[in-house]
Amino acid sequence: MDIVVSGTDPYGNEAYQQLFDDIMSDIGKAHTIEKAEIVLRPEVPLFVFSVKLRNAPDSVTMKDAASIRSEGNDAFITISDERYAPNILSELWKRYGRDGIDQTTRFDITVMNAEPDDLSDIVVSSGETVMKEMIGAIWRALPEGIRVRQKFLDGNVMTILATEEIMVQSMKDEAMEVHRRMF
């Protein structure tokens, strides 16, 4: 992930670069980011976080994150992408109830009385969920008290503009300039 930070405080720039990298790594999203640009001017206050994802987020289905096979009346799932393990289990519980699911290991699940075809297309992560997670992570990187926010979303680029004061047009213009550079 390529992160560029510009601002009026060299120490703050370095600290924010590390904070942003840590937050994205903690939520498992660092690998999805191609580049990020952060503008920090706390004296205004003005904060702009712009992120370009490697790809526009798509929905992930069960067959994308796990292999599914049947044996008798039951379906057996082996999770191949552990990032989706909690979502897979949650979706299965919603559809089949907790009594209909037997999780034998962290990545192996048995679904009683289920057909693999019925499981394959279950959405375990939507593109919208990914965007919400990214926006939430950016909000966590903002200083406390920064409550006036605006977001710009275009395909695989998202930009968050934040200030503590009244948001003026020049702030929006600057954020849009950063947003356009990400393409």
Secondary structure in CASP SS format (residue, H / E / C, confidence):
PFRMAT SS
TARGET T0000
AUTHOR 0000-0000-0000
METHOD secondary structure of the structure
MODEL  1
M C 1.00
D E 1.00
I E 1.00
V E 1.00
V E 1.00
S E 1.00
G E 1.00
T C 1.00
D C 1.00
P H 1.00
Y H 1.00
G H 1.00
N H 1.00
E H 1.00
A H 1.00
Y H 1.00
Q H 1.00
Q H 1.00
L H 1.00
F H 1.00
D H 1.00
D H 1.00
I H 1.00
M H 1.00
S H 1.00
D H 1.00
I C 1.00
G C 1.00
K C 1.00
A H 1.00
H H 1.00
T H 1.00
I E 1.00
E E 1.00
K E 1.00
A E 1.00
E E 1.00
I E 1.00
V E 1.00
L E 1.00
R E 1.00
P C 1.00
E C 1.00
V C 1.00
P C 1.00
L E 1.00
F E 1.00
V E 1.00
F E 1.00
S E 1.00
V E 1.00
K E 1.00
L E 1.00
R C 1.00
N C 1.00
A C 1.00
P C 1.00
D C 1.00
S C 1.00
V E 1.00
T E 1.00
M H 1.00
K H 1.00
D H 1.00
A H 1.00
A E 1.00
S E 1.00
I E 1.00
R E 1.00
S E 1.00
E E 1.00
G C 1.00
N C 1.00
D E 1.00
A E 1.00
F E 1.00
I E 1.00
T E 1.00
I E 1.00
S C 1.00
D C 1.00
E H 1.00
R H 1.00
Y H 1.00
A H 1.00
P H 1.00
N H 1.00
I H 1.00
L H 1.00
S H 1.00
E H 1.00
L H 1.00
W H 1.00
K H 1.00
R H 1.00
Y H 1.00
G C 1.00
R H 1.00
D H 1.00
G H 1.00
I E 1.00
D E 1.00
Q E 1.00
T C 1.00
T C 1.00
R C 1.00
F C 1.00
D E 1.00
I E 1.00
T E 1.00
V E 1.00
M C 1.00
N C 1.00
A C 1.00
E C 1.00
P H 1.00
D H 1.00
D H 1.00
L H 1.00
S H 1.00
D C 1.00
I C 1.00
V E 1.00
V E 1.00
S E 1.00
S C 1.00
G H 1.00
E H 1.00
T H 1.00
V H 1.00
M H 1.00
K H 1.00
E H 1.00
M H 1.00
I H 1.00
G H 1.00
A H 1.00
I H 1.00
W H 1.00
R H 1.00
A H 1.00
L C 1.00
P C 1.00
E C 1.00
G C 1.00
I C 1.00
R C 1.00
V E 1.00
R E 1.00
Q E 1.00
K E 1.00
F E 1.00
L E 1.00
D E 1.00
G C 1.00
N C 1.00
V E 1.00
M E 1.00
T E 1.00
I E 1.00
L E 1.00
A E 1.00
T E 1.00
E C 1.00
E C 1.00
I C 1.00
M C 1.00
V C 1.00
Q H 1.00
S H 1.00
M H 1.00
K H 1.00
D H 1.00
E H 1.00
A H 1.00
M H 1.00
E H 1.00
V H 1.00
H H 1.00
R H 1.00
R H 1.00
M C 1.00
F C 1.00
END
